[in-house]
Amino acid sequence: MYIEDSLINRIASDQFSQLKDDYDTVVLNNKLISHQIAKLKNKVKLNSFLRSLLYLIPKYRSVFEDKITSINSSIIQKEQEIEDPIINVSTLLNNDLPDSTLVNRGKIIMAFYDVNSESYINEHKTLNVSEVYESNFNYNYPAIGIFKSKIIQLHLFHKGLIVIGNGTFGIVDYHDITAHYATINIKTRYIENGLKIVRKTWLHAKVNGKPDLRYNENYEINFVEYGCLKLNFSSNLIINLLFSDALYGKEVASLFNLTPIKERKLCL
């Protein structure tokens, strides 16, 4: 899946638009400075070439050496003007809340479509999420939760989250997101450590639950429990976070403006 830059920009909350504007201003200014540095370096190359041509004439050689020294000094000054873009996330914090982090527990899957069958596991359509990540920007406060895939990253703070994709980002208020959380049971043949098995059955089972011996290829199927947090950013972006630790999923879900919904068990 390809997340368009414009999509990430569109989901940015107006409340936090100034944070993005400040960041974009620094990035743009850095690009302009880098362009100026590149032009100065080209001048150094030209003057170095001219100096080599007239090296045996001390008068001209001295002139070009002075120019090279002056230009290199300008390059150093320009390099010092480059700023490290920092997102000021103080508006995303709530001083009344404890400065605790949501420690990643269990297996987490990030899916970009509605969860309606077990095919997203069997057909490898999901992305494993890890807290080990590379960030292309800095912010001035530690996030309380980070979820990353190759497509998109979610950086959670107390009052909102930062969405990163394709080298750009949006800053979103939790109240701008429609979300609900449910516990679901998913069928899968393969079991990883830490997954909670709710019950077992067979690919081909009799009414009494025993394996149907008429089928040569018949293997055991496990129903495993996941907490499912569905995030609706807009009509263009829906993200499902599936948590093998359902209680941890509830901790994450508590940050969002959850749609009232009774917890339910879905056997998919």
N, C-alpha and C positions, 0 to 999 in steps of 0.2 A: 504494500500500500504506500502511496506517495502523498504525504501531507503537504498541501500547497502553502507557501509562505503567506499568501494573502488570507488563507483560512485562519492561520494562527493569529494574524493581526486583527482579523475581524472579531475574534472571540474575546479580545482584551476588554476588560471592564473599563468604562469611562472613569470610574472612581480612581483607578490607578493609572490612567493614561499618562499622567505627568511623569511617572517613574520611567515609562517606556520612552517618552520624549527626551528625558534627560540622558538616558542611555544612548539613544539614537544620535543625539547631538555630539556626544563624545566619540562615538564610532565614526560619524561623518567627518568630524574634525581630524581624527587620526588618519583617515584615508587621504584627506587633503595634504596633511603634513608628510605622509609617506610619498605622495606624488611629488611634492616639492623636494624631498630628499633624493628621490630617483633622478630628478633633473639636475640637481647639484652634483651627484655622482657622475653623471654623463659629462658635466663640465670638467670634472677632475680628470676623467679619461682623455678628453680632448686636449687639455693643457699638458697632461703628461706626454701625450703623443707629440705635441709641438715642441715640448722641452727636449725630447729625445732627438728630434730632427735638428734642432739648433744647439745641441749640447756643447759643441766646440766653441760656441760664441758666448763667452761669460755674461755679457750684458743682457742678451735675450734669455739665456738660461736662468739668470737670476729673477727676471721678470715673471717667468712662468712658474718658478718655484714659489715665489711670493703669492701668486694667484692660487696655487694649489693649497698652500698653507691656509690662506684666508677662506677658501671654499670648504676645506675640511673642518675648520673652526665653525663655520655656519652649519655644517651637517651635524656636528655634535650638539649645537644649540637646538636645532630642530628636533633631534632625537629626544632631548630632554623635555620637549613640549608634549610628547605623546603621553596620554593619560591611560591608566588602566580602567576600563569601563566597570563601574560598580553600580549595582542596583540597590538603591536605598530602600530596604524592606521594612523600615521602622513602622510604616503605615499598615503593614500586614501583621503587626504584633499586638497582643493584648496584654497589658501589664498585670491584669487581674488573674491571668492564667499562669500556672507553673511553667518554668522553662525546662520542661521535660521533652524528651524525644521519643518518637514512636520507633522502638527498636524492631527491625525487620525480623519476623518470625515465620518460619515455614516456607512453603513454595508459593510463589505469586505468579499469576499469569495475567498478561495484559492483552485484551482482545478488542478489536475495533469493529465489532458487529454484535447483533443481538445473540445471546446464548440460547439456541433453540434445539441443539442436539449434541451428541458426544463427538460428532465429526471433527470439531475443532481440535480435539486431542488426537484422534485416530489419523487425521489427515495432516497433522502438523501445521495447522493454520495459526497457531498462537506463538507468542514470544515470551520466553522466560525473562523474568525481571531480576535485576541484581542491584544492590546498593553500591557496587563499585562502578564509578562513572567518571567521565571526563567532562568538565564544564568549560564552555567557551566564554564565560563571564564570571565575575565575582559578585557576591552580595555581602552585606555588612552584618549578617546575623545567621547563625546555623539554622538550617531547615529542620523541621520536626519529623519529616518523612520524605524520602526520595524514592521514586519508582522510575526505572529506566528500561527502555527497549531500544532496538536499533532505529526505530521510527520516531519515537517521541519520548520525552521525559516529563514527569510531573514532580515539581518541588513544592511540598506542602508547608505552609506556615499557619499561624494561629487564625488569621483572618482571611487568608486567600492563598492561591497557588500560582506558581509560574509554570507555564506550558512552553516547552522548547521543542522545536522541530525545524529541520532544514535551515539551521543557522539563524533562525529568528525566534521570537518568543511572544507570548501574550501573558498579561497579568490579570487574573480573574478573581473576583470576589466570590466566596463560596455561595452567597445568596444569588449570584447570577447563574448558578448551576442547579438544574433539577436533578435530584438523585434519589435512589431508593436502594435499600439493602435487604437481601433475603438469603436464607440458607437453602442451598440446592444440593441434590444428590445426582452425581454424574456417573454413567456407566463407563468403565474402562477395563481393558484386559490387563494392563500393566500397572503395577503398584510401586510407587516410590516410597522411600523412608519418610515417615512423618504424616502420611496421609491417613485420615480416619476412615476405616472401612465400616459402612453402615450395615450392609448385608452382602451376601454372595448369591449368585445364580449361575445359570449356564447359558451359553449362546443359544442352544436349543434345549429347552427344558419342558418336562411334562407338567401337567396341572399340579401335581403334588410337589413340584420343585426339584425332582430328581432329573439327572441328565437323560435325554432322549437318545437311546443307543442306536437308533436308526441312522444317525449321522456319524460319518467317520471323523469329520473335522468338527469337533465339539469341545469347547474349552470353557473354563470358568470365567465368569464376568463379575467384576466387583462394583458395587455402588459405593462411591467415596463422597465424603462431605466437603463442600466448598462454601465459603461465604462469598456472595456475589454483590459487589457494589457497582451499580450502573450509573454513569455520569452522563447527563445530557447537556453539552455545552451549547449546542445550537442544532438546527435541523441538519447540519452538515457534519457534525462530529459527535459520535457516541462512543464512550469508552467503558468497557467492562473490566473491572479488577476482580480477579478470582483469588481467594485466599484459602490455602489449605488449613490455616488456623482461623477458624470462624470467629473466635473471640477477638483476635487481632484485627480482623476485618471490621468488626463492630467499633473498635477504637478509632480506626481510620474513618469509618462512616460517620462517626459522631461529629466530625468537623464540618460536615456539609449540611446544607438546608434540605434535610430529608423529606421526601414526600411521604405523608402518613400511609403506611401499608403494614398489614399484619405479616409477621414472619411466617414463611411458608416452606414446605418441603416439596421440591420438584424432582421427580424421577425422570431424567432425560435419557 
